[in-house]
Amino acid sequence: MDLYQIFISHNRVWTFCEIMCFSVLFIIAAIISCALLRYKKIVLSQAVAGLLLLLFLGIVFGSTVFTRTPKPYFDYELELFWSWKAVYNGNQELMKENLLNMILLFPVGILLPFLHRHKLSWCRGLIAGILISLFIETNQLIFRRGLFEWDDMIHNGIGCMSGCIISSWFMKQDKKGRKS
């Protein structure tokens, strides 16, 4: 199954109300960003990174929580690394799912150093990814719209951390190039 098939099979089309709510939120964020730019509280790259981050997280939360059909029960897996045990026992679908979960928050890690306007440590990238994932997983549990699991938080954190490392490395290289 390719990424497009996975995306369309796990995501229903957003309703008009969902589109309008997110659009209003995005417009408010854009207005605030413009005001902050005008008063020189942030620079353009921070405004763009912030708006891209909001847009991306809106899509992520839409696909992982809000557009899913509720289950009649709370679904959770509290055993740490249960998915890797299943992979070890031959479950290749879970291997794909684990890798896709690592990729899920990679763009967040790419954007965070630009939002902060300086390189970030791998640890901060990991913590940011785990916290965002904790929020997603908790909402999935509360609204019964997915499986709450520790493994996803770890995988999402690793993906965010990886994006942060790469983005910070490029920022460091760019800074070196400007000095010479």
Secondary structure, 3 states (H helix, E strand, C coil): CCHHHHHHHHCCCCCHHHHHHHHHHHHHHHHHHHHHHHCCCCCHHHHHHHHHHHHHHHHHHHHHHHCCCCCCCCEEECCCCHHHHHHHCCCHHHHHHHHHHHHHCHHHHHHHHHHHCCCCCHHHHHHHHHHHHHHHHHHHHHCCCCEEEHHHHHHHHHHHHHHHHHHHHHHHHHHHHHHC
